Amino acid sequence: MSRSPYIRLRVEANGRRATSADIIASVQREILGGGLPAGSRLPPVRVLEAQLGLSKNTAQAAYDELVARGLVEAREREGVFVLASERVGTPAPIATPPLPLVVPPPLSRPDAPGKGGIALSTVFIDPELLPTERIAECARSVLREKMPAQYDVQGYRPLREAIAKRLSSRGLDVDADDVVITTGSQQSLDIVARSLTVRRIACESPVYAYAKLLFESLGSELVGLHLDPFGGIDLAAWDRALAQKPSLAYLIPSFHNPTGYSYSSAELRGVLELCTKHGVAILEDDWGSDMLSDGDYRPMLRMLGGKDVLYVNSFTKKLLPSLRVGFVAAHPSLVPTLVSMKRLSTLGNAWLTEAVVAEFLDRGYYDTHLAALQKALDERYAACLAALEDLMPDGVRWTRPGGGPTLWLDVPRAIDLAALEAHLARRGVVISNTSAAFVGDGEPHLHGFRVAYAYLKPEEMRRALTIVADALRGLAR
């Protein structure tokens, strides 16, 4: 039978060997002062004997006297315990002030799909399309290795080397020493934002909501870059916005989250020229450029702009979300600062998950997985577009990203989005609240939500969109 842990006693004896009277006085003082709450177990006699250098008889006599005074009770084969406070008149616990907390960010639901209902707006990919068995094989292989005692703050070097090799093959000038491994892309954004001397960040509007909320939580002023996935980028408007001299532009040029939009080649070059003109650094979140059919990928700002473009990517969505492995590739001059910011927040990340991803890349599994994944996503994308064409009422429009895991569905302004969200929830369909994705005051220029065709099987997607279409017709009436 396991026993309750005991509390170590501090017995005051003024430099001499403790006596029974010293033990009694110390315990009584602690109980009446509230230092020993009711139910606390006192040290066994043998422990007091070793701790204080006195005989068992002396310690036992002290406990017998405390029992006699009604301060403690001895329980057979369990130990000696402080009695309930009402029996000894101990003071009530000291009321400590509660921790002041910030107001939670305005996201009604997490991105992760919950149990029950159809998650129509999640950014995740159907778990059945993810290579869990091969990842398990890599984990078993890694666990047979000798685990290092120390962590590498910058990240497991074989993984950094594999990432640099992969990026170099895609036309990016990246060395292993330029790469910092992070806990998903979110930590990459965090350490970059913390490194800024001027906390003014330009970002697309709408934008990845958790990036916006992160930047705001760090006290950054945000400058909105109006992004219309149906009309493209107005470079003249971006020129005026960047004239406000933000220190950084956070951009998602491939399969933008949440709209699914991808910059054209002319827009990529135009944005680079504007940032150069206004002296604005670029943080490129490239979560989706390799999510195209037939092994193709889209050009990146880092490819066109060189090492001064900070480049963020992640294996989270495409490989296995629970691994939480991402990275940022930076100019060599910036790496020490980024590593210092990472050290302040986490000291270092877990070796095991980084080693598993490195093994997965080394075996060539990642490219095989992407090829199979892209084929499956192509089929789901086509099924989603077909369902939208068949089901949606007049006035509804949607983006056609041609890749990635999501698209944007825009509904007529007459539809109350909050009412639509509530109505769909009652029918088992969960859509995203996009209020946190827009930057600036005034009414958002888009009126809709993200549709996750990568997460849902075609029949489930069609069922969900049928419910959405019925709801839109009903609310319009």
C-alpha positions, 0 to 999 in steps of 0.5 A: 500500500502506498503512503501519503508523502510527508512534509519536511519539518523545520525544527528550531533548536537554536544551534543545539541538539533538538529536544522533544519540546523543540519538536512540539513547539515547532509543529504547534507553531506551524499548525497554528500559523497555517503552515501545516494544513489539515491532512498533512502527514508529518515525517516518520519517527525514523526520518526525524531521528536521522534528520535531527540526530536524536533518539527514536524515543525522543521523537516518539514522545514529541508525537505522543504529546502532539496527539494528546494536545489534539493537534495531530492523530496517529493512524495505524500503518499510515503515519501521523497527520495534522487534524482538521482545522476546525478542531485546532483553530488554525487560520483559514488559507491566505487568499492570494490574488488571481492571475490577471489574464488577457481577453481570449482572442476572438476565434469562435472555434479552433482550426483543429476539427472537433468530434461530431459534425462536419468540419467544413473550414479546417485547414487540416488534411484528412488523416487517412491521407497522411503517412502514419505507418511510414512515420511510425517506421521512422520513429522505431528506427530513430529510437534504436539510436543512442539518444543525445544528452543535449539538444541543439538550439538551432535544431537537429543538424541532419534535419537542417541539412536535409531541408537545405538540400531540398530547398536548394534543389528548388532553386533557393540559396539555402545552407544548413546553417541558415535554417532554424528548426521550430515548433511548427511555422507558428514558432517561426513567426513568433521568433521573427516578430520578437526580433523586430526593433520596430514592431509595425508589420504589414500583412494581407487582409484577410490573413492567417488569423493566428499570425495576426493574433500573435503579432497583436499579442506582441504589441505590433501595429498592423498595416493591412494589404488589401487582398481580393482573391477574385480580382488580384493584388492592387499594387498601387494600393499596396504601394500606399500601404507600404509607404507607412514604413512597416519593418516587415511584410508577412506574406503568404503568396502560394495558396493563401490562407484563408482565401486560397489565392496565389500571386501571379508572377507579375505580382511576385515581382511587383511586391518585391519591388515595392518592398525594396522601394520602401525598405520593408523586409519580407517574411514569406510563409510558404506553406503551400507552394509544393501542393501542386499536381505532378510534382510541380511547385510555384515560384517563391519570393525567396527564390526571386528575392534571395537570402534577405527574404525570410522563408518559413515552411512547415511539415505540420499540415502535409505530413502529420500535424502532431509532429509540429515541425517547421523551420525558418531560413534566414540570412546568416546575419539574422540567424544568431538573433533568431536562435536567441529568441528561440532559446528564450522561449523554449531553450530547444525543441525535442530531438526525437520529432526532429530526428523522425522527420529527418529520417522520413526525408532521408528515406525519400518518403516525403516526395512519394507521400506528396505525389500520392497526396496531391493526386488525392487532393486533385480528385477532392478539389474537382469533386468540390468544384463540381458540387459547388457548380451543382448546388450553390444558389445565385450570388455565391462565388468561390475561388479556384486555387488549383491546388492547396487544401482549401478555397474561399466561398463568398456569399451575398452581403444580405446573408448574416454570417453569424446567423449562417454559422449558427444555423449550420452548427445546428445541422452539424456543419461547422464553418469558420468565424473569419472576423479575426482574419481582417486587418483594419477598421470598416466592413471586410471586403469579403463576406464568406468562409474557408471550405476545406476540400482536403479534409472531407471525402467527396460524399461528405463534402457534397452533403455539407455543401448541400446543407450550406446551399439550403441554408443560404436559400432559407436565410435569403428568404 
